[in-house]
Amino acid sequence: MRSSTALALFAIALGSDAQAQMEVRHCSAPFAKMLSDKAFGAYAVKGPAHGSSPAPPDVRTGDAHLFRTVIRRTAKAGPDFAGHYTIIPIGCGSATTCIAIADAQTGKISFPPELKSATSLMVETDEMDVDRINYRRNSRLLIVIDYVNENPKSAGASYFLWRSGKLSLVRFTPAYRLCSLPASTQF
């Protein structure tokens, strides 16, 4: 869900009094550059992308079984991340998305602990619609513009690399710096 859409839905859910009290911050980050093909191309997948039908996801146990319907539906569309993986966003709160990753070659489902969830920052981004979770089929880079794992100290842009079946945080820009706001700004 786009951040600006999430903000509107959150405000509607809380009612007009909450909307009047909620301070909407303007974020003038260079999102077009941050999320450009060039940025993702720096972490290009080596070798051919997965070309055949995706393997059925293994949803027999654990969280994969709990979320089996959305996992099956999303994985069926095929890979959209790092060559042969599929990012599966799972709604797990009004402004929070939980993350699963399906391997289209093996059907294995991962719930990376480094990125259990992403919660909306609730900022105004002008004309630019910014996705909470950003990725490409031909890149190992995944960029989250949000809170990670519901930790307010993680508000900002988190850059993760997918390596050997794990996400690794390789860069973080705090939201106040990202949005050119005072360091004392609370998100």
C-alpha positions in Angstrom: 0.0 0.0 0.0 1.3 3.4 -0.8 2.3 5.6 2.1 -0.1 8.5 1.2 -2.9 6.0 0.8 -2.0 4.4 4.2 -2.1 7.8 5.8 -5.6 8.5 4.5 -7.0 5.1 5.5 -5.4 5.4 9.0 -6.9 8.9 9.5 -10.4 7.6 8.4 -10.1 4.6 10.7 -9.4 6.8 13.7 -12.0 9.4 12.9 -11.9 13.1 12.2 -10.8 14.1 15.8 -7.6 12.0 15.4 -7.1 13.4 11.9 -7.1 16.9 13.3 -4.6 16.0 16.0 -2.3 14.0 13.7 0.6 16.0 12.4 1.4 15.1 8.8 5.1 15.7 8.0 6.3 16.6 4.5 9.1 14.4 3.2 11.1 15.9 0.4 13.5 12.9 0.0 14.9 12.2 -3.5 12.7 9.1 -3.8 12.9 8.9 -7.6 16.7 8.6 -7.4 16.7 6.3 -4.3 14.3 3.9 -6.0 15.7 4.2 -9.6 16.6 1.2 -11.8 20.2 2.4 -11.4 20.1 1.9 -7.6 18.7 -1.6 -7.9 21.0 -2.4 -10.8 24.1 -2.1 -8.6 22.9 -5.3 -7.0 21.9 -7.2 -10.1 21.2 -10.9 -10.0 23.8 -12.9 -11.8 22.6 -15.6 -14.2 19.3 -16.2 -15.9 16.0 -15.4 -14.1 13.7 -18.3 -13.2 11.7 -19.0 -16.4 9.3 -21.9 -15.7 6.2 -22.2 -13.6 6.9 -21.5 -9.9 7.1 -24.5 -7.6 4.1 -24.8 -5.3 4.8 -23.1 -2.0 5.4 -25.3 1.0 2.7 -24.2 3.4 2.4 -27.3 5.6 3.7 -25.8 8.8 4.2 -22.8 11.0 3.5 -19.2 9.8 3.4 -20.5 6.2 0.4 -22.6 7.1 -1.3 -19.8 8.9 -1.0 -17.5 5.9 -1.3 -20.2 3.2 -4.1 -18.6 1.2 -2.2 -15.3 0.5 1.1 -17.2 0.1 -0.4 -19.5 -2.5 -2.2 -16.7 -4.4 0.9 -14.4 -4.5 3.5 -17.1 -5.2 1.4 -18.4 -8.2 2.2 -15.1 -10.0 5.9 -16.1 -10.1 9.1 -14.5 -9.1 9.4 -10.7 -8.7 12.6 -10.4 -6.6 16.2 -11.5 -6.8 15.8 -13.8 -9.9 13.6 -16.6 -8.5 12.0 -15.3 -5.4 8.6 -13.8 -4.7 7.9 -11.1 -2.1 4.6 -11.9 -0.3 3.2 -8.9 1.6 0.8 -10.0 4.3 -1.6 -7.6 6.0 -1.0 -7.8 9.7 -2.3 -4.5 11.0 -4.0 -1.3 9.8 -0.7 0.2 8.7 1.6 -2.8 8.9 2.7 -5.3 6.3 4.3 -8.6 7.3 6.8 -10.2 4.8 7.3 -13.7 3.5 9.6 -14.7 0.7 8.9 -17.7 -1.6 11.5 -19.5 -3.6 10.0 -20.2 -7.0 12.5 -23.1 -7.6 12.0 -25.0 -4.4 8.7 -23.8 -2.9 10.4 -22.9 0.4 8.8 -20.1 2.3 11.0 -17.7 4.5 9.9 -15.2 7.1 13.1 -13.2 7.4 13.6 -12.1 11.1 15.5 -9.0 9.8 12.2 -7.8 8.2 9.3 -9.3 9.9 7.1 -6.3 9.2 7.0 -2.8 7.8 4.8 -0.1 9.4 3.8 3.1 7.6 5.8 6.3 8.3 2.7 8.5 7.6 4.4 11.2 5.7 3.4 13.3 2.7 5.5 12.6 -0.3 3.9 15.1 -2.8 3.5 13.8 -6.3 5.6 10.7 -5.8 3.8 7.5 -4.7 6.3 5.6 -2.6 5.8 2.0 -1.9 6.5 0.7 1.6 8.6 -2.2 0.3 10.6 -1.7 -3.0 12.3 -4.4 -5.0 12.9 -5.7 -8.5 13.0 -9.1 -10.1 16.5 -8.7 -11.4 18.0 -7.3 -8.2 19.0 -8.6 -4.7 18.3 -5.1 -3.2 15.1 -4.5 -1.1 14.4 -1.0 0.2 11.9 -0.4 3.0 10.6 3.2 3.5 9.0 2.7 6.9 9.5 1.4 10.4 11.0 -2.1 10.4 9.8 -4.7 12.8 7.6 -2.1 14.6 10.6 -0.4 16.0 10.2 3.4 16.0 14.1 3.8 16.0 14.1 2.1 12.6 11.9 4.8 11.0 13.5 5.7 7.7 15.0 4.0 4.6 16.4 0.5 5.3 18.4 -1.1 2.5 18.6 -4.9 2.7 20.5 -7.3 0.5 19.3 -10.9 -0.1 22.3 -13.2 0.2 22.3 -17.0 0.7 18.6 -17.0 1.7 18.9 -14.2 4.2 18.3 -10.5 4.3 21.2 -8.3 5.6 20.8 -4.7 6.5 23.5 -2.8 4.5 22.4 0.8 4.9 20.0 2.8 7.0 19.0 6.5 6.7 16.9 7.8 9.6 13.5 9.4 8.6 14.4 12.8 10.0 17.6 12.9 7.7 15.7 11.3 4.8 13.0 14.0 5.0 15.4 16.9 5.9 13.7 17.5 9.2 15.2 18.3 12.7 16.8 15.4 14.5 14.3 15.9 17.3 11.4 15.0 15.0 9.3 12.1 16.2 7.7 9.6 13.8 
